[in-house]
Amino acid sequence: MPQANTPATPWGTPDLVQLMDETGTVRTHPTFSPYADELTNTDLKEMYRTMALTRRFDDDMTALQRQGQLALWVPSRGQEAAQVASARALAPNDHIFPSYRDHGALLERGIEPSEITPLFRGSATLGWDPKKHNVHPYTLVLAAQVLHATGYAMGLNMDAQIEAETGEKQTGQGQATDPNQDAVKPAVAVYFGDGSSTEGDVHEAMVFAASYNAPVLFFVQNNGWAISVPFETQSRVPLATRAAGYGFEGLRVDGNDVLSVYAATRYAMDKLRAGEGPVMIEAQTYRLGPHTTADDPTKYRPQDHEATYTPLDPLPRLEAYLRSRGVEESFFEEIEAEAKQGGQTVRDYVLNSKPEDFETYLDRVYAEPHQQVEDDRAFYRAYTAGFEEE
């Protein structure tokens, strides 16, 4: 395993940062180890708990989709460390713009598993309160959230400028969701995958982020596949290298290593809050399951891929590290029991959930009554009446 190095300049190719290898062995790094040293045994155990609950939730939702109880499910198996560790490194008043696979980041932010399910069951468009958690809705249109996040980050800068000029506090500036925690200058983190990185929206977002020095972290989870297209076909260079073309720093980290992901994210957020952003982090991980439950990876992935990548699974890696730090077997047994009970709870919730009345969506189009909406309502009622039995 190569020695971790300090990150290259923004104009070079960033080296891969790895603080903990697949056996749970830790090495020091002059830039990132101080951030990783912030993590206590309690922090690490809490991250393991969230990762384990995410894994079990993922398995249960896949099973429910196979039983016809969900329209679709997007697994996150293998990417739990990248999601949970990065979300833990954010402040409560930082805003997260997720894609559609970031279940671990949402659970780390306090969102209940059951609040993620309505979108995939088709019973609602959103199950959690975005303002309560500072987590915006899942985005099903590839890379659209990257533009949204950049625009929001630009707005934070504008709010800060107005506040400096007028002395009037602007909504979202320095407001922590936890009243017991000191507020910090808010920033934005946006999650997307290596497949989304080839979308024009990402290019446009990075141009604007660089031009307006927006405090936005571009967190790309490179899981090796854009559905059926391997990363080698998508890009000839590491994705983090692209940041140099826009004039900001790009980092490459081992996305299955919670220490590296946490440390790199903390480092990046410090830069954003100091006005030195934006920053891009490429978390190199691996998608152990299919792209979605509508996908069959056996059609395009090598037969030996599991033998190659299963040993890199982030959960056993963190478990080995925790055991080396004296965490006892009883802890892992408790987590397994909690995950089992949580799985039953969310399954019951899904099976008992009912779809929302479709006409409520028509009520949300305009703030005031609108004739087009009423025409659409009349069409919908006439259409559904055609299915009624005489």
N, C-alpha and C positions, 0 to 999 in steps of 0.2 A: 504494500500500500504506500503511495507516495506521501511524502511529508507535506502537510498543509503550509501554504505560503501566504504572505501578505498579499492583499489584492493588488493587481496591476493598476497602472494609471487608467483613467477613463478612455484613453486612446489605444490601450493594448488589449490583449485577450485575457480576461480574468481567469485566474487559476481556481480550481475547484476547492472550496473550503469544506473540510471535514474535521470535526472535533472528536467524534465518536465513531469508530468503525463498526462493522456488522457483528463483532463479537462483544461489543460493549466496552471496548478499551478506549480510553480517552487520552488525547494528546493536547498540548498547549498551543496557543496561537496568540501572537503579540497583540493583534487588533481585536479579535473576537472573544478570546477566553475571558477577559474581564466581564463581558456581558453575560456569558454562560455561567460565570461564578455567582451571579445574582440568584440563581435558581437553588432553592433549598430542597431538602428531601420531600417536604410537603408539596412544593411546586411540582416536582417531578412525578410524585404519586398522583396528583390531581390531573396532570397531563395524561398519564397512563390510563387513569380512569376514563377520561373523556374519549381517548382513542379506543379503548375497549368497548365502551358503550356505543360509539359510532360504528365500530365493526359489527357488533351484534344487531344494531338497528338496520344497518345495510343488508345483512343477511336476511333479516325478517321481512324487509320491504321487497327484496328480490323474490322471496317465497310467496308473498301476497300477490305480487304481480303475476307470477306463474299460475296462481289460483284464480286470476281474473278479477282481483279486487283493486288493482291499480291499473291505470291506462298505460303507464310507463314507469320505469325506475332507472335512475342514473347512479350506478355504484361508485363508491369512493375507495374501495378496498385497495390497500397499498399506499394510499396517499394521506393517511391519517396524520402522520408526523408533520408533513408540510403544512397542513391546514391548522392543526391544533396549536403547534408551537408558534406559528406566525401570528395567529389571533391572540395568543396569550401575551405576545410582545407589544400589542397595541394598548393604547390608553382607552378607558371607557368612552371618552368623547370623540375618539377617532371614528370615522365613518367607513364601513365596509360595503363594497359593491361586489357581490358574489356572482358566479356564473350559475351553474345548475348542479354542480357536483360537490359543493363545498360544505357538506354536512358537518364535518368535524369542526370547521371554523364557527358554524352557527351554534353547535352545542357548547363550544368553549365560551361563546358570548352569552350563554344563558338561555338560548332558545330551546324549548322542549322538542323532543323528537316528533311528538304528535303534531306540532305546529308546522312541520315541514311537509306532512303528508297530504294536506288538502289539494295542493297544486297537482300532485301526481295522481290523485284519485279523481280529479275533475270536479270536486265538490266546492272549490273556491279558488280564487286566483292568488290568494296570499293568506297564510295562516298565523303569522306573527305580527307584532306591532313594530314597524320600522323605527318609530321615534323612541320607543322604550329601549331598544337594543342598539340603536344606531347601525342597523343592518338593513340594507335596502333589499327589495325583492329579488328573487332569482330571475336571471335573464336567460331566456331560451333562444334568443337570436344571437348567434355567435358574435362575440366581441362588442356588441352594442353597449354593454355596461362599462367598457373602457372609456368610451366617449362620455358617458354619464358621469363617471368618477372624475374625469379631468375637468369637466365643466363645474362640478361641485367644488373641486379643489380651487379652481379659479375664483369661484364665488367666495370661498373662505378668505382668500387674499383681498378681495374687494371689500368684504365686511371689515377685515382688519384695518384697511386703509380708511374707511368711513369712520370707524371707531377712533382711530388716531387723530383724525381731523376734527371730529365733532365731540368726542368724549362720550358718545352714546353707545351703550352696549348693544351689539348686534346679535341676533338669534344664532346660537351655535358657537359663538366665540368663547372658548374656554369654559364651557359648561360641562361638568362631569355628570354622568348618569348616577353615580354613587355619591350622595352628599357628604359621606365621610372621607372621600378621596379628594386630594387637591387636584384642581383642574390644570391641565397643561394646554398649550396651544394645539388646537385640533388639526388633524391631517386626514388623509384619505388613503385607503388601501383597496386596490382592485385586483380580483382574482380572475385569471383566465388560463387557458391551456395552450400547449404548443400548437395545436391545430388552429386556434383562434389567432395566434400570432401572425398568421399569414393573411389575415383579413385586413383590408384597407383601413377599417376603423381604428385598428391599433396604431398604424402609421400616423393617421391624422391626429389621434389623441396625443401621441408622443410629440408631434410637432408643436401642438398648442401648449402642452405641459412645459416643454422646454422654453418656448417663446415667452410664456407668462410666468415662468418659474413657479409653477403650481405645486403645492405640497402633496404630491400623489406618489404612492408606492405602486409600481407595476409588478405584481407578484404572479409570475407565470409558473405553473406546475407542468414541467416537461415530463409527461408520463410515457413518452416513447412512441405514442401512436395518436394520429388524428383520425379517429375511427379506424380505418383499415390501412392508412398510409403511414409507413414508418418515418421516424424523425429524419433519418438520413435523406429521404426524398424531399422533405420539407425545407431543410436548410443545410448548407454546407459548413456553417460555422455555429458555435454555441449561440443561443438566443441572446444571452447577456451581452455578447459582443455588439449587438445592434445599438445598444444604448449610446455607444461612442459616437455613432452617426448623428445623434440628436444633441450631443454635447453634455450628457450627464452620465453618472456612474452606473455600471452594471456589475452585479455580483453573481457568481455561480456557487451554489451550495449543494451539499448532499441532502436532498429533500427527505431522506429516510432517517436523518439524524436530527433529533429534536434540539440538541444543543446548538448545532450549526444554524438551523433555521431560526431559532429564537434569537441567537446572538446577531445574526445578519439583519434580522428585522428590527431589533432594537437599535442597531447601528444606523440603519436607514432612516428610522423615524427620528432619531436625533438630528440627522442632517436635514430632514424635512422641516422640523420645528425651528431649526437655525436659519432657514431660508436658503439652504444649499441644495435643495432638491430640484427636480424629481430624482428618483432612484428606481432602478429595475433589479429585481432578484429573480434569477432562474433557479428554481428548486428542481434538481434532477431526481425524479422518483420513478415509479413504474406502476402502470395500471394492471393489477393482478387479475382483474375480472374483465368482463366485456365493456364496450363503450357505453351501451345501454342494454336493457333487457330485450331490445329489438335486434341486437347484434350477435353474431356468432363468430368469435375471434378464432375459432379453429379453422376457419376458411382462409385466414391470411397470416396467422402467426406461426412461427416454427414450433414443432411439436415439443422441443426441449426447452421452451422458454420458461416454464415453471421451475425446472431444475436449476436454471440460471438465476432467476430472480426471486424465488421464494426464500432463499437464504438471506436476502436483503430486506425482508419484511420488517417494517419499523417497529411493530409490537414486540416480537421476541428480542429485538436489539435493546429496546428500552427496559424490558423485563430483566435482561442479563445485567444491565447497568445498575438497576435498582437492587438486585440481589447482591451485587458486589459492594453496594453501600449499606448492606445490612438489613434490607427490607425483608420481612419474614413471609413465609408461605401463606399465613393466614390472611394477609392483605390481598393476595391474588385470588384466594378462595372467596373473599368477600366481594371483590369486583365481579367475579364470575356469577355469583348469586344475584348481585344487583342487576347485572346485564340480562340475566334470564328473566327476572321479574319485570324489568323495564320493557323487555320484548313482549311479554304478555300484555302489559298495559297498553302499549302502542297498537298491538294487534286488535285488542278490544275496541280501542278508539276508532281505528279505521273501519272495522266491520260495523260499527254502530253509527258512523257518520253518514249524513244525508246530503245530497247536492243542494246547493242554494237555488232558489227560484230564479230562473233565467231572467225574468223581467226586472229583477233588481239591478242587473247590469245596465239596462236601458236608462234607469234612473240616475246613473252616474256619469252620463256622457256630457251633459251641460248643467251648469248651476241653475239656470232658469229654464222654464218650459220651452220646447223647441218643436216645430211642426214636423221636421224630419224624423225626430225620435218617435213622435206619435204615429207617423206613417209606418215606421219600422215595427212599432208595437202592434199595430193593427195587422200588418202582414204576418208577424210571428203568431198571433192568436189564430188567424185564419189557417195558417199552415198546420199548427198543432191540432186544431179542431178536425182536420182531415183524417187524423189517426184515431179519433174517438169512435167507439162502437155505436152503432145506431140503437 
